[in-house]
Amino acid sequence: MDSILKKGLFLVTLTGAIAAFPNTAYASDTDKENIMPGIGIEQVLNNCYSSDKKIDVEEYLVPTQKGEYLDMAFADVDTFLYIRSEPTKESEWVGKLYPDYAAKIVGPVGDWTKIESGSVTGYVYSEYIIVGNNAEQKAQEIIEETEEEEPEKAFTFAESKEEEAARLEKEAEEEAQKAAEAAAAAAGTGQAVVDYACQFIGNPYVWGGTSLTNGADCSGFVQSVYAHFGISLPRTSGEQRGAGVGVSYSEAMPGDIICYDGHVGIYMGNGQIVNAINSSQGIGILPATYTNIITVRRLL
């Protein structure tokens, strides 16, 4: 009678203990050291009855105490990890986790793990995420590195496919705006170069000269004009062909230099250049296409 009573009390105690603990995600379907014993309650009781060895019920139950971030996962990748709609590589991707991005585990950890991250819910291939105690450690490292007073703000979460598309579109628009602003700034600076150079129209041409007032040759004129704006150029027209960045004539803007065979000038816009022409004409204006153009160089 005492034996039956003890068995009954143990069964009630054990059943209550098991009901009190929640299920947890396994580390891996193939990691046998981390998988809990695959036995039922009957086997546990049989072990108790047939062995003199004392068996702690806790050995067969999920621990009640856990780290704050043990239900999290972190992307362990160099580029990004797809979040899939179904636990297969063939299914549609619904979001991405970039390196060290965080997620909450909402399903068992097998070959695939169901996670929530940001606005995305789906499946990731478990080989490329950090889970368990390692995730707890990773979370603490991220919090320490970011020095956030509110730990939850230290983590970065996934973006959905739609969110990524919107972000990329916005970034493209911002880049286009920056490029337009840079072009406008360059055009403004280039016009300043033209305005400065035009002050010396009518001054003499001197072979080998670099003086904007007392005389300069074509390359000396260009070199001295740009020196005023803090830009150093080679001395000869042949060397100046390699300065700056090459652009097509159709893209030429005020301030670009146009190089010819044995000559160079500063593009003014509207198909004209200001340049030191020759000893008879001095510094003046010519059509930009007065002879064959070898290259157009942008210096600003």
C-alpha positions in Angstrom: 0.0 0.0 0.0 2.8 2.4 0.9 4.5 1.6 -2.4 1.3 2.3 -4.4 0.8 5.6 -2.6 4.4 6.7 -3.2 4.0 5.9 -6.9 0.8 7.9 -7.0 2.3 10.9 -5.3 5.3 10.8 -7.6 3.2 10.6 -10.7 1.1 13.6 -9.6 4.2 15.6 -8.7 6.0 14.8 -11.9 2.9 15.4 -14.1 2.4 18.8 -12.4 6.1 19.7 -12.8 6.0 18.9 -16.5 2.9 20.9 -17.1 4.5 23.9 -15.4 7.4 24.2 -17.8 7.1 25.5 -21.4 8.6 23.9 -24.5 11.9 25.2 -25.8 13.6 25.2 -29.3 16.3 22.6 -29.8 19.7 23.8 -30.9 19.7 21.4 -33.9 18.0 18.3 -35.1 21.4 16.7 -35.5 23.2 18.0 -32.4 22.6 15.0 -30.2 24.3 16.5 -27.2 21.9 19.3 -27.0 18.7 17.3 -27.8 16.7 16.4 -24.6 16.1 12.7 -24.0 13.5 11.3 -26.4 11.5 9.4 -23.8 8.0 9.6 -22.5 6.6 9.8 -19.0 6.1 6.0 -18.8 9.8 5.4 -19.4 10.8 7.9 -16.7 8.5 6.1 -14.2 9.8 2.7 -15.2 13.4 4.0 -14.7 12.4 5.1 -11.2 10.7 1.8 -10.3 13.3 -0.5 -11.8 16.5 1.1 -10.6 17.9 2.0 -7.2 19.5 5.0 -8.7 17.9 8.3 -7.7 16.6 10.1 -10.8 16.1 13.9 -10.6 12.9 14.9 -12.4 14.7 18.1 -13.5 16.9 16.0 -15.8 13.8 15.5 -18.0 12.3 19.0 -17.8 13.0 22.3 -19.5 14.9 24.7 -17.2 12.7 27.4 -15.7 15.5 30.0 -15.6 17.1 31.3 -18.8 19.0 34.2 -20.0 17.2 37.3 -21.2 18.1 36.8 -24.8 18.1 33.1 -25.2 15.0 33.4 -27.4 16.9 35.5 -29.9 18.9 34.7 -33.0 21.6 36.7 -34.8 22.6 36.5 -38.4 26.0 34.9 -38.7 26.8 35.9 -42.3 29.2 38.1 -44.3 26.5 39.6 -46.7 22.9 38.8 -45.8 20.6 35.9 -45.0 17.2 35.5 -46.8 14.1 35.1 -44.7 11.9 32.7 -46.6 8.1 32.3 -46.6 8.4 28.6 -46.1 11.2 26.4 -44.8 12.7 25.6 -48.2 15.3 27.3 -50.4 12.8 27.4 -53.3 10.2 29.4 -51.4 9.9 33.2 -51.9 12.1 35.4 -49.8 10.2 37.9 -47.7 13.0 39.8 -46.0 16.8 39.9 -45.2 19.0 39.7 -42.2 22.3 41.5 -42.6 25.4 40.6 -40.4 24.5 40.6 -36.7 20.9 41.6 -37.3 18.6 40.3 -34.6 15.5 38.1 -34.6 13.2 36.4 -32.2 12.8 32.7 -32.4 9.2 31.7 -32.6 9.5 28.0 -33.7 11.7 25.0 -33.1 15.4 25.2 -34.2 15.9 22.4 -36.8 17.4 22.7 -40.3 15.2 25.8 -40.5 14.1 28.2 -37.8 10.9 30.3 -37.8 11.8 33.8 -36.7 10.3 37.3 -36.3 12.4 40.3 -37.1 11.1 43.8 -37.6 8.0 43.5 -39.7 9.1 40.2 -41.1 8.0 36.7 -40.1 9.5 33.7 -41.9 12.1 31.0 -41.9 15.9 31.1 -42.0 18.4 28.4 -42.6 19.7 27.6 -39.1 23.3 27.0 -40.1 23.6 30.8 -40.5 22.2 32.0 -37.2 23.6 32.2 -33.7 21.2 30.8 -31.1 21.2 29.6 -27.5 23.9 30.6 -25.1 25.9 32.0 -28.0 23.0 34.3 -28.8 22.9 35.5 -25.2 26.6 36.3 -25.3 26.2 38.0 -28.7 23.4 40.1 -27.5 25.4 41.3 -24.5 28.4 42.1 -26.8 26.2 44.2 -29.1 24.7 46.1 -26.1 28.2 46.8 -24.7 29.5 47.9 -28.1 26.6 50.3 -28.9 26.6 51.6 -25.3 22.8 52.0 -25.5 21.1 52.9 -22.3 18.0 51.1 -23.5 19.2 47.6 -24.6 16.4 46.9 -27.0 17.6 49.9 -29.1 21.0 48.2 -29.6 19.7 45.6 -32.0 19.0 46.0 -35.7 16.2 44.0 -37.2 15.3 42.8 -40.7 13.6 44.7 -43.5 11.0 43.2 -45.7 11.4 42.9 -49.5 9.0 45.9 -49.8 11.0 47.9 -47.3 14.2 47.2 -49.0 12.8 48.2 -52.4 11.6 51.5 -50.9 15.0 52.1 -49.2 16.9 51.5 -52.4 14.6 53.7 -54.4 15.1 56.5 -51.8 18.9 56.0 -51.8 18.9 56.2 -55.6 16.9 59.4 -55.5 19.3 60.9 -52.9 22.4 59.9 -54.9 20.8 61.5 -58.0 20.1 64.7 -56.0 23.7 64.8 -54.7 25.0 64.3 -58.2 22.9 67.1 -59.5 24.0 69.4 -56.7 27.6 68.5 -57.4 27.2 69.2 -61.1 25.6 72.5 -60.3 28.4 73.4 -57.9 31.0 72.4 -60.4 29.2 74.5 -63.1 29.2 77.4 -60.7 32.9 77.0 -59.9 33.6 76.5 -63.6 31.9 79.7 -64.5 34.0 81.5 -61.9 37.1 80.2 -63.7 35.7 81.5 -67.0 34.9 84.9 -65.5 38.4 85.2 -64.1 40.1 84.1 -67.3 38.0 86.6 -69.4 39.5 89.5 -67.4 42.7 89.0 -69.4 41.3 89.0 -72.9 43.4 91.4 -75.0 46.6 90.8 -73.1 49.6 89.6 -75.1 50.6 86.1 -76.2 54.2 85.3 -75.3 55.8 81.9 -76.2 56.8 80.1 -73.0 55.1 82.8 -70.8 52.9 82.3 -67.8 52.0 85.9 -66.9 48.3 86.7 -67.3 49.1 90.4 -67.7 52.5 90.5 -69.4 52.1 87.5 -71.6 51.5 83.8 -71.7 51.3 81.0 -74.2 48.2 78.7 -74.4 49.2 76.2 -71.7 50.8 78.9 -69.6 47.5 80.8 -69.7 45.5 77.8 -68.6 48.0 76.8 -65.9 48.0 80.3 -64.4 44.3 80.7 -64.5 43.8 77.4 -62.6 46.6 78.2 -60.2 44.5 81.1 -59.0 41.9 78.5 -57.9 44.5 76.3 -56.2 44.7 73.7 -58.9 48.2 72.7 -60.1 48.5 71.7 -63.8 51.4 70.5 -65.9 53.2 73.1 -67.9 52.7 71.9 -71.5 49.5 71.4 -73.5 50.5 67.8 -74.2 50.8 67.1 -70.5 47.6 68.9 -69.7 45.7 66.3 -71.8 46.1 63.9 -68.9 44.9 66.2 -66.2 41.5 65.8 -64.4 38.8 63.4 -65.8 38.0 63.0 -69.5 34.5 63.9 -70.7 32.9 64.1 -74.1 32.5 67.4 -75.8 28.7 67.0 -75.6 29.1 66.9 -71.8 31.5 69.9 -71.7 30.8 72.5 -69.0 32.2 76.0 -68.4 35.7 75.6 -66.8 36.6 72.4 -68.6 39.8 72.6 -70.7 39.7 71.5 -74.3 42.9 70.1 -75.7 43.9 70.1 -79.4 47.1 69.1 -81.2 49.6 71.6 -79.8 47.0 73.9 -78.2 44.6 74.2 -75.2 41.9 76.5 -74.0 39.2 77.0 -71.4 35.7 76.1 -72.4 33.3 79.1 -71.8 30.1 77.3 -72.8 28.0 78.1 -75.9 30.7 76.5 -78.1 33.5 78.9 -77.3 36.9 78.8 -75.6 39.0 81.6 -74.0 42.6 81.0 -74.8 46.0 82.5 -75.6 45.7 82.3 -79.4 48.9 83.5 -81.0 51.3 86.5 -81.0 49.1 88.4 -83.4 45.8 87.9 -81.6 46.9 87.5 -78.0 44.4 86.2 -75.4 40.9 86.0 -76.9 37.9 83.8 -77.8 37.7 81.1 -80.5 35.0 78.6 -81.5 35.6 75.4 -79.5 35.5 73.4 -82.6 37.8 75.6 -84.7 40.0 72.5 -85.2 39.8 68.8 -84.2 39.4 68.2 -80.5 41.7 65.6 -78.9 40.1 65.5 -75.4 38.0 67.5 -73.0 39.2 67.4 -69.3 37.2 68.3 -66.3 39.3 69.6 -63.4 36.7 70.7 -60.9 
